Amino acid sequence: MSPPGPDALLAMYASMLRVRLFEERARELFQNGRIPGFLHTSVGQEAVAVGVAAALRHDDYVLSTHRGHGHLIAKGGSLRGLMAELYGKANGICHGKGGTMHIADVSVGYLGANGVLASGCVVAPGVGMSIKRRRSSQIVVTFFGDGAANRGPFHEGVNLAALWKLPVVFVCENNRWASSTAHALSTAGGSIAARGAGYGIPGERVDGNDVLAVHDAVTRAAERARGGDGPSLIEAHTIRWVGHFEGDAQAYRGKDEVAEGRQRDPIARLERLLIERRLLDAAQAARVRESVVAEIEDAITYAEASPLPRPEDALTDLFAHYPWRD
Amino acid sequence: MARLDFGDALNLALREEMRRDARVYCIGEDIVLGLPFGVTKGLIDEFGPERVLNAPISEAAIVGSAFGAAVTGLVPVVDMHFADFVTCAMDEVANQIAKSRYMFGGQLDCPLTLRMPYGIGKSGGGHHSNSVEAWFVNLPGLKVAIPSTPADARGLLKTAIRDPDPVLVFEHRGLYRLVGEVPNAETLVPLGVAEVKRRGRDVTVIATARMVHESLEAARRLADEGIEVEVVDPRTLVPLDRDGLAASVRRTHRVVVAEEGPMRGSAGAWLAWVVMEDCFDDLDAPIARVAAPNVPIPFSPPLESFVMTTADDVVAAVRQVVK
């Protein structure tokens, strides 16, 4: 397969920037009390979301996690719909019923963030079964964290997908921390990628701060899945620059880790490459940033101007028909 | 009319729905052979391995995958093997299936049926005997059917499969070999419509599944003493036919709620409250309840018999409310 061309590289660059700047603005808005709830952002981890999404088709499916804004943005979800949902507004993608951790945008194949870790790992095989039964060439990617790889559903889901050769790609975002518990203190055997061998499927460790490495691994896994050869497991190592949740004092780690993350900034890395290859210069980079900032500010303006849901709408969307009977 | 047992009536419903809609498939442990209760027996011959799937012993993956399939175009019917094992897939049922339409603002249909073989009997013991329907009555986003006859079993399962929302069908394992009349014509039983299983003017007994039959036996015995018992089967706990229950209570003015599960926090407690709310002024006596003591189901026959609710308990409760 050929590596991504200039347009694809520039699109990945813009997409990572979109995720980064969205998350940074979301953090500010949360700190200023504009966004309610518990906010988990993916600042520093953008290369995983974007490397994966860039290897997918528009009609492929994604199952996400509690740290899912980046996955949704990279898959092409509406920034307006997402931001309005974070605000709890009536015209958020889920009309304010889901919020940050329980959001879906079915129009782009994003079947849901998830408040429960590893839950997507057992849902993905079913999506794969449906794809197979419909004789479609779609695939499904399920994201999960290094901590989630120690839950039962990870093992049940990988086993089932491998057993039935389902078109699933399991993508572990290993950011070293299961909330506040270090990877080494929670994960026997150390390598999550190595667990693939136990189920007879490829398991590959990639640099999750290198968007091209992620893109390459997922492209191969996607090809294998579309070809009917079954699932793959990818463990992408990355670093989250921020707390597990917004407001996390992070007493469990030193400042050096975030410094390391910043040094290995996936966006700066791709930017250097683009400049080296003369695909981008400083003026163009500034224009890309300006245009992404404008998109995000538009989304914020939209969210601010959007109405809150009517309180009684708490009763709708429970069943297909409304009103329902107890 | 044909005479079928409860298990064969369910098998007929599955065949009819799988013939009608190619999206319908069955998944569960040992279902190719139809184990453990014969409900899925022979489906493999007609529908093949693509639609009758023996899954590994992975309840979370069975139920979770059914959810993934349901929201992307298939219509799964999951065999839970024993309802007790749903605990191994509780996140999938409670957090994913029940909440997906709601949390995502109505973006997804989830046409999924969970068949829940359950109930006390034959020394099944603590992990194979429980009546767990109350857990799901307490979980918004799910519908709960609990048939008592072969005709209702077939009609409710067919309706469940066609419903755009997740439906749990509780199949009492003590009823699988119960024989009854089943219409020849394809007949659906709507969710949320109670049925009077026996008419009587003195007391309404509201009962589900096996307790319908225990209540009918109690009614026969009490009729000899001149007490006429009306037995009403809600057939679905969610949605609940409140009007149907109230209509009966307004005729009899006395109520017994009979169930098999433990007394505390149960489906029967909810039904009793509903009757109290809808019919307080019509009641001539406090509502009586028949339910099990608050213990797990024990193994040894005398212990199991002690906690198993029966016609004797219904008779005693009826006598209490007509006193």
Contacts between the chains, C-beta under 8 A, distances in Angstrom:
chain1	res1	chain2	res2	distance
A	61	B	72	7.0
A	63	B	68	7.9
A	92	B	105	7.6
A	93	B	104	7.9
A	93	B	105	6.8
A	93	B	107	7.8
A	94	B	103	6.4
A	94	B	104	5.1
A	94	B	105	3.6
A	94	B	107	7.2
A	95	B	105	3.9
A	95	B	106	7.6
A	96	B	105	7.7
A	97	B	102	5.9
A	97	B	103	5.6
A	97	B	104	7.4
A	97	B	105	5.1
A	98	B	103	4.5
A	98	B	104	5.8
A	98	B	105	6.6
A	102	B	99	7.7
A	102	B	103	4.3
A	102	B	104	7.6
A	103	B	104	7.5
A	104	B	100	7.9
A	104	B	103	7.6
A	104	B	104	4.0
A	104	B	107	5.8
A	104	B	108	7.1
A	105	B	107	7.8
A	106	B	104	7.4
A	106	B	107	4.5
A	106	B	108	6.2
A	111	B	68	7.7
A	111	B	71	6.4
A	111	B	72	7.5
A	111	B	108	7.7
A	112	B	100	7.0
A	112	B	103	7.8
A	112	B	104	6.4
A	114	B	96	7.8
A	115	B	95	7.2
A	116	B	91	5.4
A	116	B	95	5.3
A	116	B	96	7.7
A	119	B	64	7.0
A	119	B	91	5.9
A	119	B	92	7.3
A	119	B	95	6.9
A	119	B	96	6.0
A	121	B	64	7.9
A	122	B	58	7.8
A	122	B	60	4.9
A	122	B	61	4.6
A	122	B	63	7.7
A	122	B	64	2.9
A	122	B	65	6.1
A	122	B	68	7.8
A	122	B	92	6.5
A	123	B	64	5.0
A	123	B	65	7.0
A	123	B	67	5.6
A	123	B	68	4.0
A	123	B	92	7.9
A	123	B	96	6.6
A	124	B	68	6.2
A	125	B	61	6.3
A	125	B	64	7.6
A	125	B	65	4.5
A	125	B	68	6.7
A	126	B	64	6.5
A	126	B	65	3.2
A	126	B	66	5.8
A	126	B	67	6.1
A	126	B	68	2.7
A	126	B	69	4.0
A	126	B	70	7.5
A	126	B	72	7.7
A	126	B	74	7.9
A	126	B	76	7.6
A	127	B	68	4.1
A	127	B	69	7.0
A	127	B	71	7.8
A	127	B	72	5.1
A	128	B	68	7.6
A	129	B	65	6.2
A	129	B	68	7.4
A	129	B	69	5.1
A	129	B	74	7.0
A	130	B	68	6.9
A	130	B	69	4.5
A	130	B	72	4.2
A	130	B	73	5.1
A	130	B	74	4.8
A	131	B	72	7.3
A	133	B	23	7.8
A	133	B	25	7.6
A	133	B	50	6.9
A	133	B	69	7.9
A	133	B	73	7.9
A	133	B	74	6.1
A	134	B	73	6.1
A	140	B	68	7.8
A	152	B	60	6.1
A	153	B	60	4.9
A	153	B	61	7.2
A	153	B	64	6.5
A	153	B	91	7.5
A	156	B	56	7.8
A	156	B	58	4.0
A	156	B	60	5.0
A	156	B	61	3.8
A	156	B	64	7.7
A	157	B	60	7.9
A	157	B	61	5.6
A	157	B	64	7.0
A	157	B	65	7.9
A	159	B	56	6.3
A	159	B	58	6.5
A	159	B	61	7.2
A	160	B	55	7.2
A	160	B	56	6.5
A	160	B	58	6.1
A	160	B	61	4.4
A	160	B	65	6.3
A	163	B	56	6.6
A	316	B	106	7.3
A	317	B	101	5.9
A	317	B	102	5.0
A	317	B	105	5.7
A	317	B	106	4.1
A	318	B	101	6.9
A	318	B	102	5.2
A	318	B	140	6.2
A	318	B	141	5.9
A	319	B	101	7.1
A	319	B	141	7.6
A	319	B	143	7.7
A	319	B	164	7.9
A	319	B	165	4.8
A	320	B	101	7.4
A	320	B	109	6.5
A	320	B	163	8.0
A	320	B	164	4.0
A	320	B	165	5.6
A	324	B	239	6.7
A	325	B	192	5.8
A	325	B	239	4.0
A	325	B	240	7.0
A	325	B	242	7.6
A	326	B	238	7.1
A	326	B	239	6.6
A	326	B	240	5.8
A	326	B	242	7.3
